[in-house]
């Protein structure tokens, strides 16, 4: 018999840096309830991975205002081209999740995508972006899981952030991370990379601190 670790094992081996399109932005010019701005729960400084052609995307909100969602596909020149229309998504305080809407085309294996959420903050909207690649599902051995922590660890160990977080959030439906999700986000915070100029590094460090706070409070 094998025992399942009580904590997520997200230790990505291949952290391909994200493009400049996903640089972490600051949150200047907007009062933030609780000190945490809108925060994507996904790799931002490096390209995440999924085998899903309709992945679940998640983020944290400290207020229940709407977000504008956009999706783009990188073309052969590494330029993001928008897919579908901009969607206005109602949110709740805490963890929000969105499965890629059915009126968007299924994503293509081998392609890299950028997902963006934005909120209005006076004259200075806050925009968050993250990139991910869809990898062949055949690269993953199909398994039967007996518990949520087991499935989370399996996907995390295989660098599949989006599947791991989706599984973790099945353990809670109240806008919170829960213990398994919190452990996973804590792991993510450890692997975000401090890259770019001083402004980038400051914004990334701030984001890492927000992820750690979200995880520590399991919010």
SEVO-523337 format. One record per residue: residue in one letter; x, y, z of N, C-alpha, C in turn. Coordinates in steps of 0.1 Angstrom, whole numbers, padded with zeros to 4 digits, always signed. Example, Ala and Ser with C-alpha at 12.3 -4.5 7.8 and 13.67 -1.06 7.14 Angstrom:
% SEVO-523337
A+0132-0057+0078+0123-0045+0078+0132-0033+0078S+0128-0022+0071+0137-0011+0071+0129+0000+0079
END
This chain:
% SEVO-523337
X+0008-0012+0000+0000+0000+0000+0009+0012+0000X+0004+0023-0007+0011+0035-0007+0003+0046+0000X+0011+0055+0007+0004+0066+0014+0004+0078+0005X-0006+0086+0005-0007+0098-0003-0002+0110+0006X+0007+0118+0001+0012+0129+0009+0000+0139+0012X+0001+0145+0024-0010+0154+0028-0009+0167+0022X+0002+0169+0014+0003+0183+0008+0006+0181-0007X+0003+0191-0014+0004+0191-0029+0019+0190-0032X+0022+0184-0044+0036+0182-0048+0038+0190-0061X+0034+0202-0062+0036+0210-0074+0051+0215-0074X+0059+0208-0082+0073+0212-0083+0077+0212-0098X+0072+0222-0105+0074+0221-0120+0088+0220-0124X+0091+0211-0133+0105+0209-0137+0109+0218-0149X+0099+0221-0157+0102+0229-0169+0094+0242-0168X+0101+0252-0162+0094+0265-0161+0098+0274-0172X+0091+0272-0183+0094+0281-0195+0089+0295-0192X+0097+0305-0192+0093+0319-0188+0081+0323-0197X+0072+0330-0191+0060+0336-0199+0066+0348-0207X+0058+0351-0217+0062+0363-0225+0060+0376-0218X+0064+0387-0224+0062+0400-0217+0048+0404-0216X+0039+0396-0224+0025+0400-0224+0018+0397-0210X+0025+0388-0202+0020+0384-0189+0027+0390-0177X+0034+0401-0179+0041+0407-0168+0032+0410-0157X+0036+0408-0145+0028+0411-0133+0026+0426-0132X+0014+0431-0131+0012+0445-0129+0009+0449-0115X+0012+0461-0112+0009+0466-0098-0006+0469-0096X-0010+0474-0085-0024+0477-0082-0025+0491-0078X-0018+0500-0084-0018+0514-0081-0032+0520-0084X-0035+0530-0076-0047+0538-0079-0060+0532-0075X-0060+0521-0068-0073+0515-0064-0073+0510-0050X-0083+0514-0042-0083+0509-0028-0087+0494-0028X-0080+0486-0020-0082+0472-0020-0087+0467-0007X-0099+0460-0007-0104+0455+0006-0096+0443+0011X-0091+0444+0023-0083+0433+0028-0069+0433+0024X-0065+0442+0015-0051+0443+0011-0047+0434-0001X-0056+0425-0006-0052+0416-0016-0060+0420-0029X-0054+0423-0040-0061+0427-0052-0065+0414-0059X-0072+0416-0071-0076+0404-0079-0063+0396-0082X-0063+0383-0080-0051+0375-0081-0054+0362-0088X-0048+0360-0100-0050+0347-0107-0043+0336-0099X-0050+0325-0098-0045+0313-0092-0039+0304-0102X-0028+0308-0108-0022+0301-0119-0008+0306-0121X+0001+0298-0126+0015+0303-0129+0014+0316-0138X+0021+0326-0134+0021+0339-0141+0035+0342-0147X+0046+0339-0140+0059+0342-0145+0064+0331-0154X+0058+0319-0154+0061+0308-0163+0048+0303-0169X+0050+0295-0180+0038+0290-0188+0033+0277-0181X+0021+0278-0177+0014+0266-0171+0011+0255-0181X+0007+0244-0176+0003+0233-0185-0010+0227-0182X-0017+0222-0192-0029+0214-0190-0031+0205-0202X-0039+0194-0200-0042+0185-0211-0057+0188-0215X-0063+0197-0208-0077+0200-0211-0079+0210-0222X-0089+0207-0231-0092+0217-0242-0103+0227-0237X-0107+0225-0225-0116+0234-0218-0112+0235-0203X-0101+0241-0201-0096+0241-0187-0104+0250-0178X-0103+0247-0165-0110+0255-0155-0100+0266-0150X-0104+0278-0150-0095+0290-0146-0100+0295-0133X-0091+0299-0124-0095+0304-0111-0088+0316-0106X-0094+0324-0098-0088+0336-0093-0094+0340-0080X-0087+0349-0073-0092+0354-0060-0097+0368-0061X-0108+0371-0055-0114+0385-0054-0116+0389-0040X-0113+0402-0037-0117+0407-0024-0130+0415-0024X-0136+0416-0036-0149+0423-0037-0157+0415-0047X-0170+0418-0048-0178+0410-0057-0182+0417-0070X-0173+0426-0075-0175+0433-0087-0172+0424-0099X-0178+0427-0111-0176+0419-0123-0162+0420-0128X-0158+0409-0135-0145+0410-0142-0148+0408-0156X-0139+0413-0165-0139+0411-0179-0129+0400-0183X-0134+0390-0189-0126+0378-0193-0122+0379-0208X-0110+0377-0211-0105+0376-0225-0097+0363-0226X-0097+0357-0238-0088+0346-0241-0081+0349-0254X-0068+0346-0255-0061+0348-0267-0052+0336-0270X-0049+0333-0283-0040+0322-0287-0028+0329-0293X-0016+0324-0290-0004+0329-0295-0002+0323-0310X+0001+0332-0319+0003+0328-0333+0018+0324-0335X+0022+0322-0347+0035+0317-0350+0046+0328-0347X+0042+0341-0346+0051+0351-0343+0050+0355-0328X+0044+0346-0320+0043+0348-0306+0035+0360-0302X+0025+0363-0311+0016+0375-0308+0002+0369-0304X-0003+0374-0293-0016+0368-0288-0028+0374-0297X-0036+0365-0302-0048+0369-0310-0060+0365-0303X-0069+0374-0301-0081+0372-0292-0090+0361-0299X-0095+0352-0290-0105+0342-0294-0118+0346-0288X-0129+0345-0295-0142+0348-0290-0144+0362-0286X-0154+0365-0278-0157+0378-0274-0153+0380-0259X-0152+0393-0255-0150+0396-0241-0162+0392-0233X-0160+0386-0222-0172+0382-0213-0171+0389-0200X-0183+0394-0196-0185+0400-0183-0189+0389-0173X-0180+0387-0163-0183+0375-0154-0186+0381-0140X-0197+0377-0135-0200+0381-0121-0192+0373-0111X-0187+0379-0100-0179+0372-0091-0184+0372-0077X-0177+0365-0068-0180+0365-0054-0167+0368-0046X-0168+0372-0034-0156+0374-0026-0150+0360-0023X-0137+0359-0026-0130+0346-0024-0126+0340-0037X-0126+0327-0037-0122+0320-0049-0133+0319-0060X-0129+0323-0072-0139+0322-0083-0133+0313-0094X-0141+0305-0100-0137+0296-0110-0145+0297-0123X-0139+0295-0134-0146+0296-0147-0141+0285-0156X-0150+0276-0160-0146+0266-0170-0148+0273-0184X-0139+0271-0193-0139+0278-0206-0153+0276-0212X-0160+0288-0214-0174+0287-0219-0175+0280-0232X-0187+0274-0234-0190+0265-0245-0191+0273-0258X-0193+0286-0258-0193+0294-0270-0179+0298-0275X-0169+0294-0267-0155+0295-0272-0152+0282-0279X-0143+0282-0289-0139+0270-0295-0130+0262-0286X-0130+0248-0287-0121+0240-0279-0107+0244-0282X-0098+0243-0272-0084+0247-0274-0077+0236-0282X-0066+0240-0288-0058+0231-0296-0046+0225-0289X-0044+0212-0289-0032+0206-0283-0019+0212-0290X-0010+0216-0282+0003+0221-0288+0003+0236-0288X-0008+0243-0287-0009+0257-0287-0007+0263-0273X-0003+0276-0273-0001+0283-0261-0012+0295-0260X-0018+0297-0249-0029+0306-0247-0026+0316-0236X-0033+0327-0237-0032+0337-0226-0046+0340-0221X-0048+0339-0208-0061+0343-0203-0060+0355-0194X-0070+0364-0196-0069+0377-0189-0082+0380-0182X-0080+0386-0170-0092+0391-0163-0089+0406-0159X-0099+0414-0160-0097+0428-0157-0108+0434-0149X-0106+0443-0139-0116+0449-0132-0115+0464-0133X-0126+0471-0132-0125+0486-0132-0121+0491-0119X-0112+0501-0119-0107+0507-0107-0105+0522-0110X-0117+0529-0110-0116+0543-0114-0111+0544-0128X-0101+0553-0131-0095+0554-0144-0083+0545-0146X-0081+0536-0137-0069+0528-0138-0073+0513-0136X-0078+0507-0146-0082+0493-0145-0071+0483-0141X-0074+0473-0133-0064+0463-0130-0065+0451-0139X-0055+0447-0145-0055+0437-0155-0045+0426-0151X-0049+0413-0151-0041+0402-0148-0041+0392-0159X-0029+0387-0163-0028+0377-0174-0019+0366-0170X-0022+0354-0176-0014+0342-0173-0014+0334-0186X-0004+0326-0188-0002+0318-0201-0002+0303-0197X-0007+0295-0207-0006+0281-0205-0006+0274-0218X+0000+0262-0218+0001+0254-0230-0008+0241-0229X-0014+0237-0239-0022+0225-0239-0013+0214-0244X-0010+0204-0236-0001+0193-0239-0010+0180-0243X-0004+0171-0250-0011+0159-0254-0016+0151-0242X-0029+0147-0242-0034+0139-0230-0027+0125-0230X-0022+0120-0241-0016+0107-0241-0003+0107-0233X+0002+0119-0230+0015+0120-0222+0012+0116-0207X-0001+0114-0204-0004+0112-0190-0011+0098-0189X-0006+0090-0180-0012+0076-0178-0025+0078-0171X-0035+0072-0176-0049+0073-0169-0048+0065-0156X-0054+0071-0146-0054+0065-0133-0068+0066-0126X-0071+0057-0118-0083+0057-0110-0079+0063-0096X-0086+0073-0091-0082+0079-0078-0092+0075-0068X-0087+0074-0055-0096+0071-0044-0099+0083-0035X-0092+0094-0038-0094+0106-0030-0090+0118-0037X-0095+0130-0033-0092+0142-0040-0077+0145-0038X-0071+0144-0025-0057+0147-0024-0048+0138-0033X-0052+0126-0035-0045+0117-0044-0045+0122-0059X-0056+0126-0063-0057+0131-0077-0050+0145-0078X-0051+0153-0068-0044+0166-0068-0029+0164-0069X-0024+0155-0061-0009+0152-0061-0004+0146-0074X-0013+0137-0080-0009+0131-0093-0007+0142-0104X-0017+0151-0105-0016+0161-0115-0005+0171-0112X-0004+0175-0099+0007+0184-0095+0021+0178-0098X+0023+0166-0096+0036+0159-0098+0039+0159-0113X+0028+0159-0121+0030+0159-0136+0029+0173-0142X+0031+0183-0134+0032+0197-0138+0018+0203-0144X+0007+0196-0141-0006+0200-0147-0013+0209-0136X-0009+0221-0136-0014+0230-0126-0030+0231-0126X-0035+0233-0139-0049+0235-0140-0058+0224-0136X-0054+0212-0139-0061+0200-0134-0060+0198-0119X-0048+0201-0114-0045+0199-0099-0054+0209-0091X-0055+0221-0096-0063+0231-0088-0078+0228-0090X-0082+0224-0102-0096+0220-0104-0100+0209-0094X-0092+0199-0093-0094+0188-0084-0095+0193-0069X-0085+0201-0066-0085+0206-0052-0098+0214-0048X-0103+0222-0058-0115+0230-0055-0128+0221-0054X-0127+0209-0058-0139+0200-0057-0141+0197-0042X-0131+0199-0034-0133+0196-0020-0140+0208-0012X-0143+0219-0019-0149+0230-0013-0158+0237-0023X-0170+0242-0019-0178+0249-0029-0183+0262-0023X-0175+0268-0013-0180+0280-0006-0171+0292-0009X-0164+0292-0021-0155+0303-0024-0142+0303-0016X-0139+0292-0010-0126+0291-0003-0117+0280-0009X-0105+0281-0006-0095+0271-0011-0096+0257-0005X-0098+0257+0008-0097+0245+0016-0082+0241+0018X-0080+0231+0026-0066+0228+0029-0058+0223+0017X-0063+0214+0009-0056+0209-0003-0053+0220-0013X-0063+0229-0015-0060+0240-0024-0050+0250-0019X-0051+0252-0006-0041+0261+0000-0027+0256-0001X-0025+0243+0001-0012+0237+0000-0007+0239-0014X-0016+0237-0024-0012+0238-0038-0008+0253-0041X-0015+0262-0037-0012+0276-0039+0001+0280-0033X+0003+0274-0021+0016+0277-0014+0028+0272-0022X+0026+0260-0028+0036+0255-0037+0039+0264-0049X+0028+0269-0055+0029+0278-0066+0037+0290-0063X+0034+0296-0051+0042+0308-0047+0057+0306-0046X+0061+0294-0043+0075+0290-0042+0082+0290-0055X+0074+0288-0066+0080+0286-0079+0078+0297-0089X+0071+0308-0084+0071+0319-0093+0085+0325-0094X+0089+0330-0105+0103+0334-0107+0104+0350-0107X+0114+0354-0100+0117+0369-0100+0125+0372-0112X+0119+0377-0122+0126+0380-0135+0123+0394-0139X+0130+0399-0149+0128+0412-0155+0135+0423-0147X+0130+0436-0149+0136+0447-0143+0132+0449-0128X+0136+0459-0121+0133+0461-0107+0117+0463-0105X+0111+0469-0115+0096+0471-0113+0089+0457-0114X+0094+0449-0124+0088+0435-0125+0090+0427-0113X+0103+0428-0108+0106+0420-0096+0098+0424-0084X+0095+0437-0083+0087+0442-0071+0073+0437-0072X+0067+0438-0085+0054+0433-0087+0052+0418-0085X+0062+0410-0089+0062+0396-0088+0063+0392-0073X+0072+0399-0066+0074+0396-0052+0061+0399-0044X+0054+0410-0048+0041+0414-0042+0031+0403-0045X+0031+0398-0057+0021+0387-0061+0024+0374-0053X+0037+0371-0051+0040+0359-0043+0035+0361-0029X+0036+0373-0023+0031+0375-0010+0016+0374-0009X+0009+0379-0020-0005+0377-0020-0009+0362-0020X-0002+0355-0029-0005+0340-0030-0003+0334-0016X+0008+0337-0009+0010+0331+0004+0000+0335+0014X-0005+0347+0013-0016+0352+0022-0029+0344+0020X-0032+0343+0007-0044+0336+0003-0044+0321+0008X-0032+0315+0006-0030+0301+0010-0030+0300+0025X-0024+0309+0032-0023+0308+0047-0036+0309+0054X-0045+0318+0048-0058+0320+0053-0069+0311+0047X-0064+0302+0037-0073+0293+0030-0085+0300+0025X-0083+0313+0020-0094+0321+0016-0097+0319+0001
END
